[in-house]
Amino acid sequence: MALSFAVVASSSSIMCKAINANNHSHLQDLSYIKRAALISDKSAGFTSPHPNFGCVIVTPSVEVVGEGYLYAQGTKPAEVLAVEAAGERCRGATAYVNMEPGDCHGDDTAVSALVQAGITRAVIGMRHPLQHLRGNAIRALRSQGLQVDVLGEDMQSKLVEEARKACLLVNLPFVHRAASRVPFSVLKYAMTLDGKIAASSGHAAWISSKLSRNRVFELRGRSDAIIVGGNTVRRDNPRLTARHGGGHMPIRIVLSQSLDLPEEANLWDLSDVSTVVVTQRGARRSFQRYLASKGVEVVEFDILNPRDVMEYFHDRGYLSILWECGGTLAASAISSGVIHKVFAFVAPKIIGGKNAPSPVGELGMVEMSQALDLIDVCFEQVGILNVLSLLLVNV
């Protein structure tokens, strides 16, 4: 009996140690996948139309020996950079990547780098969103003898879902574009506590603060393009630059049906970044020629509506669009179903005014049951302003 008890106790101890070791390894995997997603986000805005890739290489002794991320389109893959950083310590190590490697031109550099470096295991945050690339790298790695684990497939838990979400969010524009005919669009506005974006006179400088405007520059730097309407050009004469001392500068897009725009405007200065004016066919031909003489690209549509415009820029390879327009154009974009996320900067101010403009114009809704629902609410404080970011439920 004593012998039997000793054996059972010993077996239980071994089992407990094995379970604890597996759980510990599981948590490590999730931690390093989140790290891969985090470093991949450093290149947001630069890699378009490609995804953001990050790679972390960890030895069996749980030492991070190499990291890398895709800097920009046409640069070395994240996996190659991580392998170069790790050197010989790659042998027997595990590579963590936020997304399955993939290249539309059939380039298998990322997979080859991991195999040739002696990596024995790969943990992948999510499969490639593009159908013709999905699973290709996973199969290639497995065919070379690597153990490949995919979050949500080979591992499942609440913590796994959190890690998967981190991988999804860092490439949400790319994932959305892969499943849609329009780029991922974010509506940004600053408003007072009583929901006004300007006084009744139209004066709006400044509802926001310097700190919050720096946050806006960051949002711009993560976008392929910024869209405004004709009213914003006439009233504010914006520059729409990222103003962060170098880095990615998004294209500026002006939507104007009548082309009733001023001849002198900061947006016609192309010394830093180009501008595209989108209008209805035949509008102010003489002004179109004037814009062309300035180097501004003019694109005409038979009928100007936000969905057609977004499909057009989707075909041009744009992943992410930031809308910094007034309420009228915002309402049109929302009604057209092309807005997917909202960033609202709320200032602790009250301006009042029956005719003071609001962030979103008329949507034709007459009952609260028609109101659009928003989800995945995130809150942050930037100086004295509260910043809300929300996803529309149709994303």
Secondary structure, DSSP 8 states (H G I E B T S, - for coil): -HHHHHHHHHHHHHHHHHHHHHHHHHHHHHHHHHHHHHHHGGGTTTSTTS---EEEEE-TTS-EEEEEE--STTS--HHHHHHHHHGGGGTT-EEEESS----TT---HHHHHHHHHT--EEEESS--SSTTTTTHHHHHHHHTT-EEEEBTTTB-SHHHHHHHHHHHHHTHHHHHHHHSSS-EEEEEEEEETTS-SS-TTS--TTSS-HHHHHHHHHHHHT-SEEEEEHHHHHHH-------SSSS---EEEEE-SS----SS-GGG--SSS-EEEEEETTTTHHHHHHHHHHT-EEEEESS--HHHHHHHHHHTT--EEEE---HHHHHHHHHTT---EEEEEEES-----TT---SS------SGGGS--EEEEEEEEETTEEEEEEEETT-
